[in-house]
Amino acid sequence: MMGWILKFLLFYLLAGMSVLGASAGADQVVINSADWQDVYLGAHYAGFNNINSNFLISSEHASILLETLDTNKKNILLVESDKAPFAFSYKTSLEGAGFSVEELLASGTALNIELAKRANTSDFIVVDDSYGYNAISIAPYAAQEKFFILFANKKNIDELYGFLKANGVSRMIIYGYSDIDVKSKLAEFKPVVLNNGSRFDNNIGLLKRYKSIKQITLTNGEFIEEGIMSGKEPVLLIGRQRVPDSVVEYIKGSGIKTGLVIGTELSGVAHQLKQATNMTIFLKFGQGFAKGGSSEVKALDMFPLPKYELALDINSIKYNRATKDLEVTYENKGNMGAYLRSSIEILSSGLRLTTLGDRESAYVNRGSTLAIAYKTELNSQNLTAKITTMFGEVPGSLERVIYKEMSIGMIDALDSSSINISKVSYDKSAHKLKVRITNTGVVKTYSKTQVKFLIYGEERVMVQDKAMLLEPGASEDAVFITTLSDTNIEENPSVKVRINYGERESALIKVIEGSYPLEISGDYTILIIAILLVIILIIIGRKKNKKQNNEQKKSREDDSEIIESTDDPAVPETIDSTAVPESINDTTILEQINETAVTWPLDSTAVPESINDTTILEQTNETAVTEPLDSTAIPESINGTTVLEQTNETTVPELIDNPAVIGQKDNTAVLYIKEIQQLLVQKIRKHLLSLKTTQRLLIQKMKK
């Protein structure tokens, strides 16, 4: 009985240990996604944690992958895209093969953040997600130095920033090209920026950060392979068809003696590197796995990445006997601009005559042609040319090459065209970069302009899509629509300009180029505001003058009515008091008393003794205030204020203050006149208070 109990306890103990082992972490990572970023992130997470990774490369590959997985490592983290998986519900297949599976169903930025959280680190490397070259270059370094990689662009940077802010950042590297919005958002984390221009220069700069390198992995950066992502060896990008000169120079000076090239497609390029540097090169061309008791070798699992699509061709080659130029026309058939440099061997009936070529790289825009003239004198017949043209996305990375042998045609075409560049300017308001070109010759001339300038330290090239026709003596602007910030303007005191021109639109073989000061124009903001302010002030002034004139006219009419009504004991019961004088700072507030200056019913509110700079009684005679009827009458001094502007001899004050007149009136008339006087005094007191308040409010408005 005791034996059965011990066996039972041992069984549960072993089962518990198995559960704990499964929950402790994955032994390997499997990625089921058609999106290269998901595959990359899953493989990078595996390399970061020093475990193996495998990924599907097609729906047919799902069953094959089950046979290659390490059956000794039962715990699998399945990273499966929630948008584009190759195999539906691959977790079921893995569990059916005997594995314990944790499924992570996510893709894109959400997957990136989730894996970064699981990595439990505060050290990050940020790369752009447009192409895979930089991502492949940085993967081994990130795995070795324990940085987790984040794909950032201007669309997802806010989401990534929120994660970083909450997680915390100890170290950060921005590797390669990155959008300005990304750089600005991440600036507070004080990142180290590694960007030397081209993917090859960036890669070499990164390799110099390793403490020591014994062996290096050679690839072109156009595919994901498990060995690259493991982080065991640094990666050196060698190009697709040709090893760039900068890579050769780095190997010669680095002391690295051994290289492992991934895939048979790069064996030819690896051989070039071996000849140039005397390196020992090994080729990794397949992977082995056991099946049915025997070992087999199958092709490497390689997941393709976005890549530069460069396509260059040579359309024609002609010798112009009139100008003694060999004219070669190149065409860029790719989806991005390219730099080229050629070496041209001239032969006559198979015998070599001379070799021509480019000392510097020339730029040809996508979908465009470029004619280059090589000065030489050829008098032989049956001329042919062997052309070797190297090209790439930047001048220092000419990793593509074309070879072509062509017959040389003969033409006679003089070219008397002549132009100059008078200025280069940027119109801030219109967002236009302009190059002013003048046809200084006597013939019609075609021109195509190219400009080079910096945008936050990175060179940008813009080229006109079509040639521009200039009449003799005419001046025109080559216009490029672009936005330059104040920082961009500061980093571009001058702009590089190159113009290909000529009489023939198909062969713009003449060149004028140089660096020209950048003039800034077109910031009309202040001028527009000033003009608008002047217009507004004029309109307000006109309306104000018109209103004042109307009120003065009405005031004169109302004054006459008030003065004439003083003999009438009937006084209106209500009079509107909403009118406010137009000006307070003027020495006159009420030049003319009208019916809006009196408010009924009257009260006896006290009037301030002094109201500065305010005139209520402008031309009142001395008798108007020298004989108030009681102690609460009008203050002795109201600073020259006017109530009645032009009181005539028959007004109430004269009737009251002139004893001769009063003596001729009976007591009833005197009392009547005194009542009228009291009413007027009370009205004036109330309006003085109202005007004081209005004055204060208007002064505050005017100050604003």
C-alpha positions as CSV (number, residue, x, y, z in Angstrom):
1,M,0.0,0.0,0.0
2,M,2.8,2.4,1.0
3,G,4.5,1.6,-2.4
4,W,1.5,2.7,-4.4
5,I,1.3,6.0,-2.3
6,L,5.0,6.7,-3.0
7,K,4.5,6.1,-6.7
8,F,1.5,8.3,-6.8
9,L,3.4,11.2,-5.1
10,L,6.3,10.7,-7.4
11,F,4.1,10.9,-10.4
12,Y,2.5,14.2,-9.3
13,L,5.9,15.6,-8.3
14,L,7.3,14.9,-11.8
15,A,4.1,16.3,-13.4
16,G,4.5,19.5,-11.3
17,M,8.1,19.9,-12.3
18,S,7.0,19.5,-16.0
19,V,4.4,22.3,-15.6
20,L,6.9,24.5,-13.8
21,G,9.4,23.9,-16.6
22,A,6.8,24.8,-19.3
23,S,5.9,28.0,-17.6
24,A,9.4,29.0,-16.8
25,G,10.1,30.0,-20.5
26,A,10.3,28.8,-24.1
27,D,13.1,26.6,-25.4
28,Q,12.6,27.8,-28.9
29,V,10.5,30.3,-30.9
30,V,8.4,29.5,-34.0
31,I,7.0,32.3,-36.2
32,N,4.0,31.9,-38.4
33,S,3.6,35.1,-40.4
34,A,3.8,36.4,-43.9
35,D,5.0,39.9,-42.7
36,W,8.8,40.2,-42.6
37,Q,8.6,42.5,-39.5
38,D,6.8,39.8,-37.5
39,V,9.4,37.2,-38.6
40,Y,12.3,39.5,-37.7
41,L,10.9,40.5,-34.3
42,G,10.2,36.8,-33.3
43,A,13.7,35.7,-34.4
44,H,15.3,38.7,-32.7
45,Y,13.5,37.9,-29.4
46,A,14.9,34.4,-29.7
47,G,18.4,35.7,-30.3
48,F,18.0,38.1,-27.4
49,N,17.2,35.2,-25.1
50,N,19.9,32.9,-26.6
51,I,17.4,30.3,-27.9
52,N,16.7,28.9,-31.4
53,S,14.1,30.3,-33.8
54,N,12.4,28.9,-36.8
55,F,9.9,30.5,-39.2
56,L,7.5,29.5,-42.0
57,I,8.4,30.8,-45.4
58,S,5.2,29.5,-47.2
59,S,2.0,27.6,-46.4
60,E,3.6,24.4,-47.9
61,H,6.5,24.8,-45.5
62,A,4.2,24.3,-42.4
63,S,4.5,20.5,-42.5
64,I,8.2,20.5,-43.4
65,L,9.1,22.7,-40.4
66,L,7.6,20.2,-38.0
67,E,10.3,17.7,-39.1
68,T,13.1,20.1,-38.5
69,L,12.2,21.3,-35.0
70,D,14.4,20.1,-32.1
71,T,12.2,17.5,-30.3
72,N,14.4,17.7,-27.2
73,K,13.1,21.3,-26.6
74,K,9.4,20.9,-25.9
75,N,8.4,24.4,-24.9
76,I,7.6,26.6,-27.9
77,L,6.6,30.2,-28.0
78,L,4.5,30.5,-31.2
79,V,4.5,34.0,-32.6
80,E,1.5,34.0,-35.0
81,S,0.3,37.0,-37.0
82,D,-3.3,38.0,-36.3
83,K,-3.5,39.4,-39.8
84,A,-1.4,37.3,-42.2
85,P,-0.4,33.8,-41.0
86,F,0.9,31.3,-43.5
87,A,-0.8,28.4,-41.7
88,F,-4.2,28.5,-39.9
89,S,-4.1,27.4,-36.2
90,Y,-0.5,26.2,-36.3
91,K,-0.7,25.7,-32.6
92,T,-2.8,22.6,-33.1
93,S,-0.1,21.1,-35.4
94,L,2.7,21.8,-33.0
95,E,0.8,20.3,-30.1
96,G,0.0,17.3,-32.2
97,A,3.7,16.9,-32.7
98,G,4.2,16.7,-29.0
99,F,5.2,20.2,-28.1
100,S,3.9,22.4,-25.3
101,V,2.9,25.7,-27.0
102,E,2.3,29.2,-25.8
103,E,0.7,31.3,-28.5
104,L,1.3,35.0,-29.0
105,L,-1.3,36.3,-31.4
106,A,-0.2,39.7,-32.6
107,S,1.6,41.6,-35.4
108,G,3.3,44.9,-36.2
109,T,3.8,47.5,-33.4
110,A,1.6,45.6,-31.0
111,L,3.9,42.5,-31.3
112,N,7.0,44.7,-31.1
113,I,5.8,46.2,-27.8
114,E,4.7,42.9,-26.3
115,L,8.0,41.2,-27.1
116,A,9.9,44.3,-25.7
117,K,8.0,43.9,-22.5
118,R,8.9,40.2,-22.3
119,A,12.5,41.1,-22.9
120,N,12.4,43.0,-19.6
121,T,15.1,45.6,-20.6
122,S,15.5,49.3,-20.7
123,D,18.0,49.3,-23.5
124,F,16.7,49.8,-27.0
125,I,17.8,50.3,-30.6
126,V,15.4,52.1,-32.9
127,V,15.5,51.4,-36.7
128,D,13.4,52.5,-39.6
129,D,11.1,49.8,-41.1
130,S,11.2,50.8,-44.8
131,Y,13.9,48.4,-45.7
132,G,15.6,45.4,-44.0
133,Y,19.3,46.3,-44.6
134,N,19.8,48.2,-41.4
135,A,17.7,45.7,-39.4
136,I,19.9,42.9,-40.5
137,S,23.1,44.8,-39.8
138,I,22.0,45.7,-36.2
139,A,20.5,42.3,-35.2
140,P,23.7,40.5,-34.0
141,Y,25.0,43.6,-32.1
142,A,21.6,44.0,-30.3
143,A,21.6,40.3,-29.4
144,Q,25.1,40.4,-28.0
145,E,24.8,43.7,-26.1
146,K,21.2,43.0,-24.9
147,F,19.4,45.8,-26.7
148,F,15.9,45.2,-27.9
149,I,15.0,46.5,-31.4
150,L,12.0,48.7,-32.1
151,F,10.7,49.5,-35.6
152,A,9.7,53.2,-35.6
153,N,8.1,55.5,-38.1
154,K,6.1,58.7,-37.9
155,K,2.8,56.7,-37.8
156,N,3.6,54.5,-34.7
157,I,6.0,56.8,-32.8
158,D,3.4,58.0,-30.4
159,E,2.5,54.5,-29.4
160,L,6.2,53.5,-29.0
161,Y,6.8,56.7,-27.0
162,G,4.1,55.8,-24.6
163,F,5.6,52.4,-24.0
164,L,9.1,53.8,-23.6
165,K,7.9,56.5,-21.2
166,A,6.2,53.9,-19.0
167,N,9.0,51.3,-19.3
168,G,11.9,53.6,-18.8
169,V,15.0,54.0,-21.0
170,S,18.6,53.5,-19.9
171,R,20.4,53.4,-23.2
172,M,19.1,54.1,-26.7
173,I,20.6,54.0,-30.2
174,I,18.9,55.3,-33.4
175,Y,20.5,53.3,-36.2
176,G,20.5,54.5,-39.8
177,Y,18.0,56.8,-41.4
178,S,15.1,57.8,-39.2
179,D,12.2,60.2,-39.8
180,I,12.5,63.7,-38.2
181,D,9.3,63.1,-36.3
182,V,10.8,60.0,-34.7
183,K,14.0,61.8,-33.8
184,S,12.1,64.7,-32.2
185,K,9.8,62.4,-30.2
186,L,12.7,60.4,-28.8
187,A,15.1,63.3,-28.1
188,E,14.3,63.4,-24.4
189,F,15.9,59.9,-24.1
190,K,19.2,61.3,-25.3
191,P,19.8,58.6,-28.0
192,V,23.1,58.0,-29.7
193,V,22.6,58.4,-33.5
194,L,24.5,56.1,-35.8
195,N,24.0,57.3,-39.3
196,N,26.9,57.7,-41.8
197,G,24.8,58.0,-44.9
198,S,24.8,54.7,-46.7
199,R,23.8,51.2,-45.4
200,F,27.4,50.1,-46.0
201,D,29.0,53.0,-44.1
202,N,26.5,52.5,-41.2
203,N,27.4,48.8,-41.1
204,I,31.1,49.5,-41.0
205,G,30.6,52.2,-38.2
206,L,28.7,49.6,-36.2
207,L,31.4,46.9,-36.6
208,K,33.9,49.3,-35.1
209,R,31.9,49.2,-31.8
210,Y,32.5,45.5,-31.3
211,K,35.3,44.8,-28.8
212,S,36.8,42.0,-30.9
213,I,35.8,40.1,-34.1
214,K,37.3,36.8,-35.0
215,Q,34.9,35.7,-37.8
216,I,32.3,37.6,-39.6
217,T,29.0,36.7,-41.4
218,L,28.8,38.0,-45.0
219,T,25.4,38.9,-46.5
220,N,23.7,41.5,-48.6
221,G,20.9,42.3,-46.1
222,E,18.1,41.2,-48.3
223,F,16.9,38.2,-46.3
224,I,16.4,36.8,-42.8
225,E,18.3,33.7,-41.8
226,E,18.4,32.1,-38.3
227,G,22.2,32.1,-38.1
228,I,22.2,35.9,-38.7
229,M,19.6,36.6,-36.1
230,S,21.3,34.4,-33.4
231,G,23.9,37.1,-32.7
232,K,26.8,34.6,-32.7
233,E,28.8,36.6,-35.3
234,P,28.7,40.2,-36.5
235,V,27.3,40.9,-40.0
236,L,29.1,42.6,-42.8
237,L,27.1,43.7,-45.8
238,I,28.8,43.0,-49.1
239,G,26.3,44.0,-51.8
240,R,24.5,42.0,-54.4
241,Q,26.7,42.1,-57.5
242,R,29.8,43.9,-56.4
243,V,31.7,44.6,-53.1
244,P,31.7,48.4,-52.5
245,D,35.1,50.0,-52.2
246,S,34.5,51.1,-48.6
247,V,33.9,47.5,-47.6
248,V,37.1,46.3,-49.2
249,E,39.1,49.0,-47.4
250,Y,37.5,48.2,-44.1
251,I,38.5,44.5,-44.3
252,K,42.0,45.3,-45.3
253,G,42.4,47.5,-42.2
254,S,40.4,45.4,-39.7
255,G,42.6,42.3,-39.5
256,I,39.6,40.0,-39.9
257,K,40.7,36.9,-41.7
258,T,37.7,34.6,-41.8
259,G,34.2,35.1,-43.3
260,L,31.1,33.0,-43.6
261,V,28.9,33.8,-46.6
262,I,25.2,33.0,-46.3
263,G,23.6,31.4,-49.5
264,T,25.0,30.3,-52.8
265,E,23.7,33.4,-54.6
266,L,26.4,35.5,-52.9
267,S,29.3,33.1,-53.7
268,G,30.5,35.3,-56.6
269,V,30.6,38.5,-54.6
270,A,32.3,36.6,-51.8
271,H,34.9,35.5,-54.3
272,Q,35.6,39.1,-55.2
273,L,36.1,39.9,-51.6
274,K,38.5,37.0,-51.2
275,Q,40.6,38.2,-54.2
276,A,40.7,41.8,-52.9
277,T,41.5,41.0,-49.3
278,N,42.9,37.5,-49.2
279,M,40.3,36.4,-46.6
280,T,39.4,32.8,-46.0
281,I,35.8,32.4,-47.1
282,F,33.4,29.6,-46.0
283,L,30.0,29.0,-47.7
284,K,26.8,28.2,-45.8
285,F,24.5,26.7,-48.4
286,G,22.1,24.3,-46.6
287,Q,20.9,22.8,-43.3
288,G,20.9,19.2,-42.2
289,F,18.1,17.3,-40.4
290,A,17.5,13.6,-39.5
291,K,14.6,11.8,-41.1
292,G,13.9,8.1,-40.8
293,G,17.3,7.3,-39.3
294,S,19.2,9.1,-42.1
295,S,20.6,12.6,-42.5
296,E,19.5,14.9,-45.2
297,V,20.5,18.4,-46.4
298,K,17.9,20.9,-47.4
299,A,18.1,24.5,-48.5
300,L,18.4,27.3,-46.0
301,D,15.2,28.9,-44.7
302,M,15.5,32.5,-45.8
303,F,12.7,35.1,-45.5
304,P,12.9,37.9,-48.1
305,L,13.1,41.5,-47.0
306,P,12.2,44.7,-48.8
307,K,15.1,45.9,-51.0
308,Y,16.2,48.7,-53.2
309,E,14.9,48.1,-56.8
310,L,17.7,49.6,-58.9
311,A,17.6,49.1,-62.7
312,L,19.9,51.0,-65.0
313,D,20.5,50.6,-68.7
314,I,22.6,52.2,-71.5
315,N,20.4,53.4,-74.3
316,S,22.9,54.7,-76.9
317,I,26.5,55.7,-77.5
318,K,27.4,58.1,-80.3
319,Y,30.5,60.1,-81.3
320,N,29.8,63.7,-82.2
321,R,32.4,64.7,-84.7
322,A,31.4,68.4,-84.6
323,T,32.2,68.7,-80.8
324,K,34.6,65.7,-80.5
325,D,32.5,64.2,-77.7
326,L,31.5,60.6,-77.1
327,E,27.9,60.9,-76.0
328,V,26.5,58.1,-73.8
329,T,22.8,58.1,-72.8
330,Y,21.9,56.2,-69.6
331,E,18.3,55.4,-68.5
332,N,17.1,54.7,-64.9
333,K,14.3,52.1,-65.1
334,G,14.1,51.6,-61.4
335,N,11.9,53.0,-58.7
336,M,14.5,55.2,-57.0
337,G,17.3,57.5,-58.0
338,A,20.8,56.1,-58.6
339,Y,24.4,57.1,-58.8
340,L,26.6,55.7,-61.6
341,R,30.2,55.7,-62.6
342,S,31.4,54.1,-65.9
343,S,34.6,52.9,-67.4
344,I,34.4,52.8,-71.3
345,E,36.9,51.0,-73.4
346,I,37.0,52.1,-77.1
347,L,38.0,49.6,-79.8
348,S,38.4,49.8,-83.5
349,S,38.0,46.5,-85.3
350,G,38.8,44.8,-82.0
351,L,41.9,46.8,-81.2
352,R,41.8,49.0,-78.1
353,L,42.2,52.7,-78.8
354,T,41.6,54.4,-75.5
355,T,39.7,54.2,-72.2
356,L,37.3,56.9,-70.9
357,G,35.2,57.2,-67.8
358,D,33.8,59.1,-64.9
359,R,36.0,60.5,-62.1
360,E,32.9,61.2,-59.9
361,S,29.6,59.6,-59.7
362,A,26.7,61.1,-61.6
363,Y,23.1,61.0,-60.5
364,V,20.2,60.0,-62.7
365,N,16.6,60.3,-61.3
366,R,14.1,57.5,-61.4
367,G,12.3,57.2,-64.7
368,S,14.7,59.6,-66.4
369,T,17.6,59.6,-68.8
370,L,21.0,61.2,-68.5
371,A,23.4,62.0,-71.3
372,I,27.1,62.3,-70.5
373,A,29.8,63.6,-72.9
374,Y,33.3,62.3,-72.7
375,K,35.9,64.4,-74.6
376,T,38.0,62.4,-77.0
377,E,39.1,62.4,-80.6
378,L,38.2,59.3,-82.7
379,N,39.1,59.1,-86.4
380,S,38.9,55.3,-86.9
381,Q,36.1,53.3,-88.4
382,N,34.2,50.3,-87.0
383,L,34.2,51.7,-83.5
384,T,32.8,49.7,-80.6
385,A,32.6,50.3,-76.8
386,K,32.9,48.0,-73.9
387,I,31.1,49.7,-71.0
388,T,31.3,48.7,-67.3
389,T,28.9,50.8,-65.3
390,M,28.7,50.5,-61.5
391,F,25.7,52.0,-59.8
392,G,24.0,52.2,-56.4
393,E,21.7,54.3,-54.2
394,V,24.5,56.5,-52.8
395,P,27.9,57.4,-54.3
396,G,29.9,55.3,-51.9
397,S,27.8,52.2,-52.3
398,L,28.0,51.3,-56.0
399,E,27.2,47.6,-55.4
400,R,25.4,46.9,-58.8
401,V,27.1,46.6,-62.1
402,I,26.2,46.2,-65.8
403,Y,28.4,45.2,-68.7
404,K,27.6,46.1,-72.2
405,E,29.3,46.1,-75.6
406,M,27.8,48.5,-78.2
407,S,28.6,49.9,-81.6
408,I,29.4,53.6,-81.7
409,G,27.3,55.7,-84.0
410,M,28.4,58.9,-85.8
411,I,26.7,62.3,-85.7
412,D,27.5,65.9,-86.5
413,A,25.7,68.4,-84.2
414,L,27.1,71.7,-83.1
415,D,25.8,73.1,-79.8
416,S,26.0,76.9,-79.2
417,S,23.9,77.0,-76.1
418,S,25.0,79.1,-73.1
419,I,23.4,79.7,-69.8
420,N,24.2,81.1,-66.3
421,I,22.8,80.8,-62.8
422,S,22.0,84.2,-61.3
423,K,20.7,83.1,-57.9
424,V,19.2,80.4,-55.7
425,S,16.4,81.4,-53.4
426,Y,13.9,79.8,-51.1
427,D,10.4,81.3,-50.8
428,K,9.2,80.5,-47.3
429,S,5.6,81.4,-47.8
430,A,5.2,79.3,-51.0
431,H,7.6,76.5,-49.9
432,K,9.5,76.8,-53.2
433,L,13.2,76.4,-53.8
434,K,14.1,78.4,-57.0
435,V,17.1,78.4,-59.3
436,R,17.2,81.5,-61.6
437,I,18.5,80.5,-65.0
438,T,19.3,82.9,-67.9
439,N,19.9,82.0,-71.5
440,T,22.9,84.0,-72.4
441,G,23.3,82.5,-75.8
442,V,21.6,83.2,-79.2
443,V,19.8,79.9,-79.6
444,K,16.9,78.1,-77.8
445,T,18.2,76.0,-75.0
446,Y,16.9,73.1,-73.0
447,S,17.9,72.7,-69.4
448,K,17.3,70.2,-66.6
449,T,18.3,71.3,-63.0
450,Q,19.4,69.2,-60.1
451,V,19.8,70.6,-56.5
452,K,21.4,69.0,-53.5
453,F,20.8,70.2,-49.9
454,L,20.7,68.9,-46.4
455,I,17.7,68.0,-44.3
456,Y,18.7,67.5,-40.7
457,G,22.2,66.4,-41.8
458,E,21.1,64.0,-44.5
459,E,21.6,64.9,-48.2
460,R,18.6,65.3,-50.4
461,V,18.7,65.4,-54.2
462,M,15.9,66.8,-56.3
463,V,15.8,66.8,-60.1
464,Q,13.4,68.4,-62.6
465,D,11.2,65.8,-64.3
466,K,11.3,67.5,-67.6
467,A,13.7,69.8,-69.4
468,M,12.8,73.5,-69.5
469,L,13.0,75.5,-72.7
470,L,14.6,78.9,-72.6
471,E,14.4,81.5,-75.3
472,P,17.5,83.6,-76.1
473,G,17.9,86.2,-73.5
474,A,15.1,84.9,-71.3
475,S,15.3,84.1,-67.6
476,E,13.3,81.4,-65.9
477,D,13.1,79.8,-62.5
478,A,13.6,76.0,-62.0
479,V,11.2,75.4,-59.2
480,F,11.2,72.6,-56.6
481,I,8.4,72.2,-54.1
482,T,9.9,71.5,-50.6
483,T,9.6,72.7,-47.1
484,L,12.6,74.0,-45.2
485,S,12.4,74.7,-41.5
486,D,14.5,77.4,-39.9
487,T,16.9,74.7,-38.9
488,N,17.1,73.5,-42.5
489,I,17.8,77.0,-43.7
490,E,20.6,77.4,-41.2
491,E,22.3,74.2,-42.3
492,N,22.1,75.2,-45.9
493,P,23.9,78.6,-46.3
494,S,24.5,77.4,-49.9
495,V,23.0,74.9,-52.2
496,K,24.7,72.7,-54.8
497,V,23.3,73.1,-58.3
498,R,24.0,71.1,-61.4
499,I,22.3,71.9,-64.7
500,N,22.6,69.7,-67.8
501,Y,21.7,71.8,-70.9
502,G,22.0,71.9,-74.7
503,E,20.2,72.7,-78.0
504,R,18.9,69.1,-78.2
505,E,16.4,68.1,-75.6
506,S,17.5,64.4,-76.0
507,A,21.1,65.2,-75.4
508,L,21.8,67.7,-72.7
509,I,25.5,67.2,-72.8
510,K,26.7,70.5,-71.4
511,V,27.0,71.0,-67.7
512,I,27.2,74.0,-65.4
513,E,27.5,73.3,-61.7
514,G,28.6,74.9,-58.4
515,S,27.6,75.9,-54.9
516,Y,25.4,79.0,-54.7
517,P,24.4,81.1,-51.6
518,L,20.8,80.5,-50.6
519,E,18.7,83.7,-50.4
520,I,15.6,83.7,-48.3
521,S,12.5,85.5,-49.5
522,G,8.7,85.5,-49.2
523,D,8.0,85.8,-45.5
524,Y,5.0,88.1,-45.8
525,T,3.4,87.4,-42.5
526,I,4.3,90.7,-40.7
527,L,3.5,92.7,-43.8
528,I,0.1,91.1,-44.2
529,I,-0.8,91.7,-40.5
530,A,0.3,95.3,-40.7
531,I,-1.8,95.9,-43.8
532,L,-4.8,94.3,-42.2
533,L,-4.4,96.4,-39.1
534,V,-4.3,99.6,-41.2
535,I,-7.4,98.6,-43.1
536,I,-9.3,97.8,-39.9
537,L,-8.3,101.1,-38.3
538,I,-9.4,103.0,-41.4
539,I,-12.8,101.3,-41.4
540,I,-13.3,101.9,-37.6
541,G,-12.2,105.5,-38.0
542,R,-14.7,106.1,-40.8
543,K,-17.6,104.5,-39.0
544,K,-16.7,106.5,-35.8
545,N,-16.5,109.8,-37.6
546,K,-19.8,109.1,-39.3
547,K,-21.5,108.2,-36.1
548,Q,-20.0,111.3,-34.3
549,N,-21.3,113.6,-37.1
550,N,-24.8,112.0,-36.9
551,E,-24.9,112.3,-33.1
552,Q,-23.6,115.9,-33.2
553,K,-26.3,116.8,-35.7
554,K,-29.0,115.1,-33.6
555,S,-27.6,116.6,-30.4
556,R,-28.0,120.1,-31.7
557,E,-31.6,119.4,-32.6
558,D,-32.3,117.9,-29.2
559,D,-30.6,120.8,-27.3
560,S,-32.9,123.2,-28.9
561,E,-35.9,121.1,-27.9
562,I,-34.7,120.9,-24.2
563,I,-34.0,124.6,-24.0
564,E,-37.3,125.6,-25.5
565,S,-39.2,123.2,-23.2
566,T,-37.9,124.9,-20.0
567,D,-41.0,127.2,-20.0
568,D,-43.2,124.2,-20.0
569,P,-43.9,122.6,-16.6
570,A,-44.6,119.3,-18.3
571,V,-41.5,117.0,-18.1
572,P,-41.3,113.6,-19.8
573,E,-41.6,110.7,-17.4
574,T,-39.0,108.4,-19.1
575,I,-36.1,109.2,-21.3
576,D,-33.6,106.6,-22.7
577,S,-30.2,106.8,-21.0
578,T,-28.4,104.1,-22.9
579,A,-26.3,106.3,-25.1
580,V,-22.6,106.5,-24.2
581,P,-20.3,109.2,-25.5
582,E,-17.8,108.0,-28.1
583,S,-14.7,109.4,-26.5
584,I,-13.7,109.8,-22.9
585,N,-10.1,111.0,-23.3
586,D,-11.3,113.9,-25.4
587,T,-11.7,117.1,-23.3
588,T,-15.4,117.0,-24.2
589,I,-17.7,114.2,-23.1
590,L,-21.0,115.8,-23.8
591,E,-20.5,118.6,-26.2
592,Q,-24.2,118.8,-26.8
593,I,-26.9,117.7,-24.3
594,N,-29.5,115.6,-26.1
595,E,-32.4,113.7,-24.7
596,T,-30.2,110.6,-24.0
597,A,-28.2,112.7,-21.5
598,V,-31.2,112.9,-19.1
599,T,-32.6,110.1,-17.1
600,W,-36.0,110.0,-15.4
601,P,-37.1,109.6,-12.6
602,L,-34.5,111.8,-11.0
603,D,-32.6,110.9,-7.9
604,S,-30.3,112.9,-5.6
605,T,-27.2,110.8,-5.9
606,A,-24.2,112.9,-5.1
607,V,-21.9,114.0,-7.9
608,P,-18.1,113.6,-7.5
609,E,-16.5,116.9,-6.9
610,S,-13.9,116.3,-9.6
611,I,-14.0,114.3,-12.8
612,N,-10.7,114.8,-14.5
613,D,-10.3,115.6,-18.1
614,T,-14.1,115.7,-18.6
615,T,-16.1,118.6,-19.8
616,I,-19.8,118.8,-19.0
617,L,-20.4,122.5,-19.2
618,E,-18.2,123.8,-21.9
619,Q,-19.3,127.4,-22.2
620,T,-21.4,128.1,-19.1
621,N,-21.4,131.7,-17.9
622,E,-20.5,132.6,-14.4
623,T,-24.1,132.8,-13.3
624,A,-24.7,129.2,-14.1
625,V,-23.1,127.9,-10.9
626,T,-22.7,130.9,-8.7
627,E,-26.1,130.8,-7.1
628,P,-27.0,127.2,-6.3
629,L,-30.3,126.9,-4.4
630,D,-29.1,124.6,-1.6
631,S,-26.0,123.0,-0.2
632,T,-26.3,119.9,-2.3
633,A,-26.3,121.7,-5.6
634,I,-23.7,121.4,-8.3
635,P,-20.0,121.4,-7.1
636,E,-18.2,124.6,-7.4
637,S,-15.8,123.2,-9.8
638,I,-16.4,120.5,-12.4
639,N,-13.2,121.2,-14.4
640,G,-14.7,123.1,-17.2
641,T,-17.5,120.7,-18.0
642,T,-20.3,121.6,-20.3
643,V,-24.0,120.8,-19.9
644,L,-25.4,123.5,-22.1
645,E,-23.0,124.4,-24.9
646,Q,-24.4,127.6,-26.1
647,T,-26.9,128.9,-23.7
648,N,-28.6,132.0,-25.0
649,E,-29.8,135.0,-23.0
650,T,-33.2,133.6,-22.5
651,T,-32.2,130.3,-20.8
652,V,-33.1,129.4,-17.3
653,P,-29.8,130.4,-15.6
654,E,-30.2,134.0,-16.8
655,L,-33.8,134.1,-15.5
656,I,-32.6,133.0,-12.1
657,D,-29.4,134.9,-11.7
658,N,-30.5,138.2,-13.1
659,P,-32.2,140.2,-10.2
660,A,-33.7,142.7,-12.6
661,V,-35.5,139.9,-14.4
662,I,-36.5,138.1,-11.2
663,G,-37.8,141.3,-9.7
664,Q,-40.3,141.6,-12.6
665,K,-41.7,138.1,-11.9
666,D,-44.2,137.1,-9.3
667,N,-43.4,134.5,-6.7
668,T,-45.1,131.7,-8.7
669,A,-42.8,132.3,-11.6
670,V,-39.8,132.3,-9.4
671,L,-40.7,129.0,-7.7
672,Y,-41.5,127.4,-11.1
673,I,-38.1,128.5,-12.4
674,K,-36.3,127.2,-9.3
675,E,-38.0,123.8,-9.7
676,I,-36.8,123.6,-13.2
677,Q,-33.2,124.4,-12.1
678,Q,-33.3,121.7,-9.4
679,L,-34.5,119.1,-11.9
680,L,-31.7,120.0,-14.3
681,V,-29.1,119.8,-11.5
682,Q,-30.3,116.4,-10.5
683,K,-30.1,115.2,-14.1
684,I,-26.6,116.4,-14.4
685,R,-25.4,114.7,-11.2
686,K,-26.8,111.3,-12.3
687,H,-25.1,111.6,-15.7
688,L,-21.8,112.6,-14.2
689,L,-21.8,109.3,-12.3
690,S,-22.8,107.4,-15.5
691,L,-20.1,109.1,-17.5
692,K,-17.5,108.4,-14.9
693,T,-18.2,104.6,-15.1
694,T,-18.3,104.7,-18.9
695,Q,-15.0,106.6,-19.0
696,R,-13.3,103.9,-16.9
697,L,-14.5,101.0,-19.0
698,L,-13.6,102.7,-22.3
699,I,-10.1,103.6,-21.1
700,Q,-9.5,100.0,-20.2
701,K,-10.7,98.9,-23.7
702,M,-8.5,101.4,-25.4
703,K,-5.5,100.3,-23.3
704,K,-6.0,96.7,-24.4
